[in-house]
């Protein structure tokens, strides 16, 4: 179970990642959504652990960019179907 401090650090990290990739208007709207009270008693656990670059992603994927595809995710390993 995550404590309040962990959730605040995660939110701060996600906001920084979003700010890098979004214009200010979009980021402001998303920040307002983030202020809506969280109704989950516990955050869901990520399959295969936490991605070091983007904590809200599984470590089974990484972010890549190409001119052909733009920004996209790549599986780093075989990912089982369904929920663990």
C-alpha positions as CSV (number, residue, x, y, z in Angstrom):
1,X,0.0,0.0,0.0
2,X,1.3,3.4,-0.9
3,X,1.4,6.2,1.6
4,X,0.5,9.8,1.0
5,X,4.1,10.9,0.5
6,X,4.7,8.2,-2.2
7,X,1.5,9.3,-4.0
8,X,2.6,13.0,-3.9
9,X,6.1,12.1,-5.3
10,X,4.5,10.0,-8.0
11,X,2.2,12.8,-9.0
12,X,5.0,15.3,-9.1
13,X,7.1,13.0,-11.3
14,X,4.2,12.5,-13.7
15,X,3.5,16.2,-13.8
16,X,7.2,16.9,-14.7
17,X,7.1,14.2,-17.5
18,X,3.8,15.6,-18.9
19,X,5.2,19.2,-18.8
20,X,8.1,18.1,-21.0
21,X,5.8,16.8,-23.7
22,X,2.6,19.0,-23.6
23,X,1.9,22.6,-24.2
24,X,1.1,24.7,-21.1
25,X,-2.7,24.9,-21.8
26,X,-3.1,21.2,-22.0
27,X,-0.8,20.7,-18.9
28,X,-2.9,23.2,-16.9
29,X,-6.1,21.2,-17.7
30,X,-4.5,17.9,-16.7
31,X,-3.3,19.5,-13.5
32,X,-6.8,20.5,-12.7
33,X,-8.0,16.9,-13.3
34,X,-5.2,15.7,-10.9
35,X,-6.8,17.7,-8.1
36,X,-9.9,15.6,-8.2
37,X,-9.8,13.5,-5.0
38,X,-8.5,10.0,-5.5
39,X,-11.2,7.4,-4.8
40,X,-8.8,4.4,-4.8
41,X,-7.7,3.2,-1.4
42,X,-4.6,1.8,-3.0
43,X,-2.9,2.4,-6.4
44,X,-2.9,-0.6,-8.7
45,X,0.4,-2.5,-8.9
46,X,2.3,-2.5,-12.2
47,X,3.0,-5.9,-13.8
48,X,6.8,-6.5,-14.1
49,X,7.7,-3.6,-11.7
50,X,8.1,0.1,-12.2
51,X,9.8,1.7,-15.2
52,X,12.8,3.7,-14.1
53,X,12.2,6.5,-16.6
54,X,8.4,6.8,-16.3
55,X,7.1,5.5,-12.9
56,X,3.6,5.1,-14.1
57,X,4.7,2.6,-16.8
58,X,5.7,-1.0,-16.4
59,X,9.3,-1.9,-16.6
60,X,8.3,-4.3,-19.4
61,X,8.0,-1.3,-21.8
62,X,10.1,1.6,-22.8
63,X,9.4,4.9,-24.7
64,X,10.9,5.2,-28.1
65,X,10.7,7.7,-31.0
66,X,11.0,7.4,-34.7
67,X,10.1,9.7,-37.6
68,X,7.9,6.9,-39.0
69,X,5.9,6.1,-35.8
70,X,6.4,9.2,-33.7
71,X,6.5,8.5,-29.9
72,X,5.6,5.0,-29.0
73,X,6.1,2.2,-26.5
74,X,8.3,-0.9,-27.2
75,X,7.9,-4.1,-25.2
76,X,11.3,-5.0,-23.6
77,X,10.2,-8.6,-22.9
78,X,7.3,-11.0,-23.5
79,X,4.2,-9.7,-21.8
80,X,1.7,-12.2,-20.6
81,X,-2.0,-11.6,-21.5
82,X,-4.3,-10.8,-18.6
83,X,-3.9,-9.6,-15.0
84,X,-1.5,-11.2,-12.6
